[in-house]
Amino acid sequence: MQLKIPDLKHHEQHALAFAVYLLISLVMFWNITGSISSKVVNGGGDVYQSMWGLWWVPYSVFTLHQSPYLTSYLFYPLGANLVSQTMSPLAGIITAPVQALAGIAATYNLLFFLSFALGGLFTFMLSRYLVKNDYAAFIAGLVFAFSPMHIAQSYSHLQWTTIEFIPLFVFCFLLMLREKKTKYAIYAAIAFVLLTFAGDIEQGIMMVAFAIISLVILLFLDRKEILNKRSIMNIAVLGAAVLVISSPFLISIYTNLGSSLSSASQLSDVAHNMLYSDNLASFFLPSYFNGIFHNATLGYVASVYGTTYKGVTYSPDITEKVSYIGYSVLLLAALALYHEHKKNKMRDIAYWIVIGAVFLLLALGPNLQIGGAATGVPTLYSAYRAIPGFNLVREPGRFDVVITLALAVLAAIGFDHLSKSKYNLGGGLVLASIFTVLILIEYNGMPLSAAFANTLTVNAQIPAGYHGLRSLAANLSVLELPALPNFTTGSFLYPGKAMYYQTSFMKPILGGYTTRTNSSQQQLLQNVPLAVSAGYLQSGEGLIFPYPITEDYSNLTLFWLAAYNVGAVSVINNAYTPAELASLQSYLYTLFGNPVDINANVTIYASGSIESLVGARSMVSYISGTWLPGYEFCSSTVSCSQAFASAWWGANPRAITIFSPNATKATISFQAEEYNSAAKLEIFLNTNNVPIATFNLTRSLSNYSATVDIPGGLSQVTFYQPTAYSSTYLNFGIDNITIAK
């Protein structure tokens, strides 16, 4: 007896498919389902950054009435340009009511689950249109929505979790070309704007590439389908509609573009492209996130998900390199090829084969990697990365999303043939059930053990103490420690977490985490001894502050906190060991007295008296320009003594800035040496063109001093050599600068 579901109307079929995909996702990610408002996926700083982005966009638009692409709420007071930030601005605007009612964490998880349900639904609609088989279409939706690539990205990047609008765009794009109706061009434009601004600009770039490649393929397969007045007009309508609908975002991006294109290209060199590229072996090996095969994957994590390029071994970037196809899906795709070839209908599926092949060559990155070997064989991506604009997709492995969609359609075609063969025992429902089980076993993202589950989620509850900071005056900011990335691991976990906590008190913070940072933003924090010392403490090196100027760094910290209008300093307690935390809390007590809030999660200090503290203390001094510690130059070409390594080196000229509450006579003492040979060193004060002191340096570290009349306020002392030997930093080194009254 043949088993099948009753005939349903289109909207009923869609509702049923959506419900089943949603149910599967709720069961698969049980570790999130049970704590939907208090836990999110454990994606490090990226996830916290994404939650901040959901809050920031509606807050900037509806409360601050400004562009979301510029902010003074991060890296205060410098601010940040967010044009190249991986935000999903439309997702933030659409979900603003949900955020107000349920909170940001619950909103994030809603988007997470909807990506699987809608991704499956839209692929179901596309495949049903092509194959005319409900069960085959359901299998296609399953393949796309629950692909290992999608699951891996969902454990880290919101903008690549929301990929559901890609199959919707492809569906409408093909309808536009086949049905010759302008309404489908409008629908395709809406889908394109959704995938670009509720997903990611990289998705938009990818779909532009997809559309161009599709048109080229169709010109070969069916020229009449493209070269006709109606199709050309619809393509033009699609482009125009995209520009009109997305104009609010495009205008804001263009207005605030600035230097963002250069920062957007960070980490886009060949070595990092390869780190983010698919390894050919990874298409045939189960995903790291597969709860069933997880222990087996640990044996090849380093060789398949990492990469070695020009002798440098890079740490595995798992979320960017998972690309498992699944043998059950490969079987269905092979059946599609066999039957279509047998019936001489290869032309009907050639489009999907070529699409999949082209994007496979892109996903493999600049050079082919197989297992633990980088072969050096170039792929199509080598040419792609040379195209201006398109090369902003710096993670080639993300092209998997199109490969997966092509495979989903081929799997639907193969399933359709199988369901009509003599091997279809029990009807389409039974066969679909069998393949559903097989695919979910292979694509499984379910953590089967509590230990593995705990590594995949984090607590998203904001400590209560942060809500009290909302009462700070409007012109005050907050310093959250640790504010800098971990010096040992490079992790941006706590700067990202600080951004998320900021959503509760809505005041500017000194730090932050933008995926495309610049040196000015980091320098702002590195001016503050407390921020740097807290970073070294987190790395297990103690409260140290490597610096050429020797003074009471508490004074310098208070100076900068006053300059940056800091009204509170908070500590994320679990960033430190108990001993490290006790050391930091003890030091902060000497600066600010007792904390205004202390619990297991956070310690918060009020710092409203900073200006009076600074005024009562002695002068402070800090580096101006770029000084580099000598150990950064130590190599086979530089003879590195201990004195050389500890000195701070600069090209000609370099300066320090001094703040003095009142005019005073001070003695500047320091140690200095010349790298090349004996040479003069001159010291200038402010705009005076006559040096206040001249010294003859030698190639050994010696002591020097000069008496200077320091005016009240800010002054600049410049170290200058009348003859500069080169444009490198290796001109003169200075250490142990002291300035005393």
N, C-alpha and C positions, 0 to 999 in steps of 0.2 A: 504494500500500500504506500502510495506517495504521500509524504507529509509536507505541508506547506502552510504558511500563514494565510488568512483570508485576504482577498483583494481589498486594498485600501486606496483611498484617494491620495493624491500627491501630498497634501499637507499632513495627512495622517501618517503616511510613510515617513515623512521628514520628522515629525514629532516622535515617532517610535524609534527611528534611527538615532536621533539626538538623545533620547532617554537612555537607550542601551549604551551608547558611547559614554554618557555621563556616569551611568552606574558602574561601568567597567573602571573608569578613572577613579571614582570614589573608593572602590574596593582596592584597586592597585596601589593607590597612595593612602592607605589606611592610616599611616602615621601622621598625615596632615589632616585627613577627614575628621579624626577624633579630637583635634585641637585647632579648629579652623581659624579661631580668632586669637590664638596665643602662640602658634608655631608657624614658621615658614621654612622653606627649603634652605639647606645650609650651603649657600653659595658665596660665603665670605663677604667682603666689602661690597661686591657687586649687587647682592640682593638688598642690602640696606640702602645702597645708593638708589636702586630702582624704587624702593618704597618711598624714599625721600622725593624722587621725581614725581611720583603719583600725587604727593601732597603739594609740591612746589608749584606745579603748573596751574592748578585752579587757584592756589593762594596768590600767586603773582598776578593772574588775570583778573580775578574777581575781588580780591582784597586790596592788593597794591596797585592794580590798574596799570600794569607794565608788561613788557615783553617777558616771556618765560626764558628767553635765551640769554638774558643778562641777569646776574644776581650779585648783590652785595652781602647776601646772607651766608656765603661761603668765602673763606680766605679774607675775612674782613680785616682792614678796610679796603684792601685792594680790589676784592670782588673776583668774579670769574665769568668768562664768556662760555656759554653752554651750547653754542651752535654745533660744536663737534662732540658734545656729550651724548652718551647713549640713552637718551630719554625717549619716552613714548608719550608725547604731549597730549594726543587725542585720547589716549586711555585715561590719563589723569582727569581731563575735562569731563568725559562721559561718566566716569565713576565718582565724581565729586559728591553726589547725593549719598551714594553707598558709603563713602568714607565718613561722611558726617554721621550716618546712622550706626555703622558697624565697626568703624575704625579702619586704619590703613592695612593692618595685617590680614584681616578678613577680606578686604578688597583685593589685596594681592592674591590671596588664595582663590577668590572667585574668578579672577582672570586666569589663574593657573588651570582650574578645572574646566572653564569654558573653552580654553584653547584646545583641549582634547575632544570635547563634545562637538564644538563647532567645526574643528578641523576634520573630524570624521564626517559630519553632516555635509559639509560643502564638497568633500571628495566623493561622498555617496551621490550627491546630485550630479556632479560632473560625470562620474562613471556610469550612472544609470542612463544619462542622456546618450552616452557613447555605446553602451553594451545592451541596454534594454533588459537587464536582468537584476532584480532587486537583491538577490543573494550575492551575486558577483559584486554589485555596487557596495554592499555592506562590507565585504572583504576588503575592497579597495580603501574604504574609509578607515578600516581598522589598521591597514598597512601604513597609511599616511599619518594618522593621528597618534598612533602608539609606536612609531618608528623609534629605534634606539637613539637616533640622532636627536629627535624631538625631546625624548625623555632626558637625555644627557644635558641638552641646552636648558631644559626646564629646571634642572637642579642648580642653575647658576644665573641665567640671563633672562629677565622678564621680556626684553625686546625680541628675543628669539624663542620665547615660550609662545607668544601670540603670533603664530605663523598661519592661523586658520584662514586668513583672508587671501593667502596665495592661491589655494585651489579655487576659491570663489572668483578671483580675478581671471585665472586661466579659463574657467568655465564661461564667464561672460565674454572674454576675449574671443574664444572659439565660436560662441553663439553669434557674436557680432559678425565674424567672417562668414559663417555658414548660413545664417538666417537672413543676413543683409538688413537687419533692423537697427535703426539708430538708438532705440531704447537700450539695447545691449551695450552700445558704446558708452552710454551714460552710466549704466550699472558697472561696467568694467572700470570706469573712472572713479566711481565711489569706492569700489573694492581696492583700487590702487592707492587712493588716499588713505584708506583704513590700514592697509598693510604697511604703508610708509610712515604714518604718524601715530597709529595705535600700536604698530610693531616697531619697525626700525628703518631708517633711511637706507641702510644696506639692503634691506628687502626690496625697496623701491628701485635701487640701482640694479639689483639682480633681475627684477621683473622687466626692466627696460631691456636688459641683455636678452632675456627670454623672448620678449616680443620681437626683437630684431632677428634673433636666430630663427624663430618660428616663421617669420615672413620669408626669410631666405629659403628655409626648407620647403615651405608651401609653394614658392615660386618654381621649384624643381618638380614637386609632386603634382600640383594642380594650379598652373599659372592663371587659369581663368578665375579661380576663386579669389585671387588677389588683384589681378589687373583688370578691374572693372570700376566703373564710376562710383557705384554704391559702396564698395569696400574701401576705396581710397577716401571717400567722403567720411565714412565711419571712423577710419583711422585718424583723420584730421579732427573729427568731433571728439574722439577719445582724448587726444592730446590737449585740445582746447579746454575740455571739461576738467581734466586733471589740473590745469593751470588755474582755472577759475575757482574750483572747489578748494584747492590747497593754497590759494593766494594769501590768506591770513598768515599761514606758517611761512610761505616762501618769502613774503615781504619782510617779515620779522627776521628771518634767517639772513636775507640779503643785507638788511640794514645793520645787522650786528656781526656780519661776517668777519671783519677785521683780519686777524692773523690766524683764524681758526683752521684754515685749510692746511697750514703747515703742522699744527698740532694734531689734526686729524690723521696725518700721515705717520704719527709716531708708531714705532714697532712694526713698520711696514717693509723693513729690509728683508732680504731673502731668507736669512736665518730664522726670523720670527714668522715669516710666511710659511716656512717648512714646519715650524713647531705647531702651527695652526692648520696644517694640511692633513688630509687623510693619508694613512699608510695603507698600501694596497692590501696588506694582510688583514687590516681591521674590518674590511668588508665581509670577511669570512669567520671572524672570531666574535663570540658573544660579548655583549657590552659589559663594562665594569659595573654598571648599575643593575644588572640582571641578578635578582636575589637568588635565583636557582643556581646559576653558574658563577656567582661572584667569586667564590674561593678559587675556582679554576682560572679566572681572569688575572688573579694576582701574579701568576707566573709570567705573564707577558706584558704587564703594565709598562715597565720601563722601556722595553725594546719596541713596542708597537705604538704606545702613546707618547713616548719621548722621542728625541731625535739627536743625532750627532752630525754637526756640520762644521767642516774645516777644523776638525780636532776639538771642537767645543761641544760638550754634552749638555743639552738643555733638559730641565725637569719636565716630566710628563704633563701635558695639558689635556687631561682626559675629556673634559666636556667638549673640546673643539675637535677631537679626533675619533670619536665614536661614530662608526658608519656601518655597523653590521646590517646585512641585507636579510638574512634568514633563509634557511634551505627550503622551507615550505613555500616561501614567496618565490624563490628562484625556480622551484619546480613548476609553479603556476605560470611564471613568465616563460619558462622553456616550453610548456604546453602551448602557450599562445603562439610562440614562434613556429613550433612544429605544425600546428593545425592551419595557421594562416599560410605557411609555406606550402603545405599539402594542397590547399584550396586555391593556390596562386593569388592570395590576397595580401601578400607581404606589403604591397603599396599602402594598404589601409592602416598598418601599424608601424610603417617605416618612420612616420613622424615622431612617435614616442620613442622608438629605438634611437634615432639620431639625437633627439633632445637629451635622453639619458646619457648617451655616449659623450656628447659635447660637454655636458655639465660634470661628468665623471672626470674628464681630462682637466677641467678647471679645479675640481675638488682635490686633485692629487697634488696641487701646488706647483712651485717652480721646478722642483726636481723630484723624480719618482723615488719613493721610499718603499722598501719591501722588508718587512720584519725589522731587524736591527740595522739594516743597511740603507744608507742614502746612496743611490746608484749614480747620481749625477746626470741622469737622463732627463732632459728638459721636457716639459709638457706644455699644453696649450696655455696654462696660466702664465707662463713666462712672457707670452705675447700680450695677454690680457692686462697684466700689471703695468705694461708700458702705456696703456690708454689713459689719458688724463681723466679724472673724475671716476671712472670705473675702478681704478686701482685703490679707491678708498675702502673697498672690501678687502681687508688685509687678512682675513681668516678664510682661506680657500675651502676648508672643510665645511663651511656653511652652505656651499653649493649643493651639499647633500639633499637639501630640502626639495630641489627640483628633481634630482635623481629619484628620490623616494616617491614623488608624485608620479613620475613616469613608470616606475615599477608597480605602483598601485594600480594604474590603468592596465598595464600588461597583465598583472595578476588577475584583474577582473575579467579580462578577455580569456585568459587561460582557464579560469574557473567556469566561465560560461560554456566553453567547449567541453570541459569535463562533466558539467552538469547535464549535458545533452548526450553524453556517451553511455555505453552499456555499463560503465563502472559506477554510475550514479545510483547506488542502491539506497532506497529510503527517501529519495527526493532531495530537492534543493536545500531544505531546512537541515536535514541530517548532515549533508555534505558541508554546508556552511558552518554547522556546529563543530564538525571535526576540524576544519581548517581554522576556525576561530580559536579553538583550544591549542592547536599546534602553533599558531602565530603568537598567541599570548604567552606560551611557554618560552618561545624563542625571543620575543620582544619584551619579556617581563621586566618591569621596573620596580617590582614589589619587594621591599626588604622583608625577608622571611624570619630574620632574627631581630630581637629588640636591640642588640648591640649595633647591628648594621643600621637599623632604623634610626638610632640615636645619632649616628654620624651624618645622617642625611637631613636632619632638621635642627633648627635652633629656636630658642625662646625669643619671641617677638614682643614680649610685654615690656613696656617702658617703665623704668623705676619711678615710683611715685614722687620722689624728691624733685625730679625734673619739672613736674607740672608747676611747682612753686616758683620756678624761675620766670614764669610768664608775667609776674608782677614787677619785674625789673623795669626801670625807666626805658623809654623807647630808644634813647641814644646809646644804650649800653650793649655790650657784646659778652660772649661767654667763651672761655677757653676750656675745652674738654681734653683730658689727658688719658691715654697717650694721643697726641695730635698728629704725630708724624708716622709714616709707615714703619713697620718693624725693621730695624736696621739689619737684623740677621736674616730674616726670611723675605723681606720686601713686601709682606702682607699689608693690605690696606683695610684689614678687618675693622680695627677700632676707629680709624677716621670715617669709615663708612657707617659704623654703628653710631658715631657721634652725630652724623647727619640725620639718621633716623630719630634719635632722641630729640634733636632740634625741633622736629615736627610737633612736639608737645609744648615747648616754651616759646617758639616762634621769635627768637632773637638771633641776630647774626652770630656766627662762630668764627674763631680765628682760623681754624683749619678746614678740613673737608676732604672729599675724594672725588675728583673728576677723572674720568677714564683717559682724557687727554689733558694732562697737566702741563704747566710750564714752569721754568726755573724761578720766575719772579714769585709765584705762589708759594713754592717751597722755601725760598729765601726769606719771605715774610715771617714764617714760623721759625726758621733757623736763627733769626735775630734774637729770639727769646730764649735765654739760657734755660729757663724752666722747661720749655717744650723739648729742647734738645736733651737735657739731662733726663727727663722722664722717658725719652726714647731709648737712651742708653741703659737706663734702669730696666726697662722692659726686655732688653736683650741680655740682661744678666751682667752688665759691666759697671753697675753702680751709678750714682748721681754725678756723672762727670760731664764736663763741658770743654772739649778740646778747643782752644782759642789762643791766639797769639798775645792777647791782652790779659794781664794778670790783675785782678781786682776782686772786689766783693760782688759776685754775680747776682746776689740778691738785689743789689741796687739796680743793676742793668735789667733784671727781670721786671722790677717794679716800674722802671722807666718805660719799658715797652708796653706793659699792661696799661699804664696810664695813657700812653700815646694811642693805644688801640681801644680805649674806652671799655676796658674789661670790667664788668660788674660782678662776675662770679667765675670761680675756677672749680671744675668738677673732675673727679677721678673715677674712671670705670674700673672698679675694684678688681674684677676677675682678669684684667690684663696683666696682673702682677702676682707673684707668689706672696704668701703671707708676710715673709720677711721684707720683701721689696716694698709691699704696700705700707708696712709699718714705717719703713724708712722715709717714704714719700710723705706720708701723713705727718710725721714728726717735723719734716722740713717745712711743709705748708703751714703748720701751726706757728712756726717762728715768723712767718710772713703775715699771716692773716688771723691768727688766734684760733679759737675753737671753730669747728665746722658748723654750719647752720643746719646741715642734714647729714646723717651718717647711718648707713645700713649695710646689709650684705652686698648690695649691688653697686652703690655709688656713695661717694663722699663729696660734699659740696661746701665750698668756702665762699663767703661774701668778701668782696675786695673793693668795697666802695670808698675806702680811705686811702687808696693808692696815691692819689695826687698829693695829699698831705705828707705821706710817708716819703715820697720822692723829694719833695721840697725840703724835708728835714735832713736828708742824707747828703753825702758828699757827691762829687761829680761822677759821671759814668761815661764810658767810651765804648764804641763798637766799630766794627769793620765797615768800610765803604768800598764798594767794588768787589772784585773777585780775588781772594787770596786762597791759595791752595796749599795744604800741608805737604811737606817734602816727601812723605812716604808714598804719595801718589805718583811721584816721579821715579822712585827707586826701581831700577831695572838693570839689565845687563849693560846698558849704554851710560848709566850714571853711577858714579862711585858714591855709594850711600853710607855715610857715616851716621852715627846716632844723632849728632848735632844737625846734620843735613835733614834727616828724616823728621826731626821734631820741629824744625823751623818752618815758617810759613813764607811761601815764595810768591812773588808777583812780577808781572811784566811792568814796564815803565809807563806811567806812574801808578802808585797805590796810595790809599788814604785811610785814615780813621776819623770818626766824628766824635766830638766830645760835647756832652751836655753838662753845664755847670750852673747851679742855682744862682750864683753871684760871680762877678768878676774876681779873678784871683790869679796869683802868680804860682805856676806849677812847674815841677820838674818832670820831664819825660825821659825815662830811662828804658833802654832796650838792649838786646843783643842782636848783632847783624853779621852777615858774611856775604861776600861776593862769589858768584859761581865761576865766572870766567877768569878774571885776574883782578889786581888791585884797581879800584875805581872810586870815584867820589859819590857820595850820597848827600843830597840836599833836602832840607825840611822847610816847607812853606806853611804859613798859617793863613787860612781863609783866602782872600783875594790879593794879598800882598805879593808882589812880584819879586821881592827881595828875600832870599832865604834867611830864616831865623837861625839856622845852624848848618854847617857843612862838615862832613866826616869823610875820612879816607878808609874805605873798607878793604879788607884782605880776604883771602880764601879760607879763613878760619873764623869761627864764631868769637866775636869780641864784644866787650861792654862799651856802651856809649850813652851819653846823657846830654840834655839841653834844657835851659830854663826858658819858659814861655809865659807871656802875659795872656791868660785866657779870659776873654770877655764873658759876661753872663749870657746864658742861652746856649744855642748850638754853634759850634765852631768845627772847622775841618782842618786837620793836619795832613799835609800831603808829603809822601816820601817820593823823591824824584832823582833820577840819575841824569846828569847833563848829556851823557853819551849812552844810548841804548844799544846793546849788542845784537839783539835779535828780537823777533816778535813773539818768541816763546815766553813761558813763565819763568824760565831759569835765568833770571838776572840777579836778583838779590833776595836773600832770605832774612826774615826778622822773627824774633821770638821774645817772650817774656817782657812785653811792653808794660810798664807801670807808669801811672800818672799820679803824682802826689803833690799836695799843697806844700 
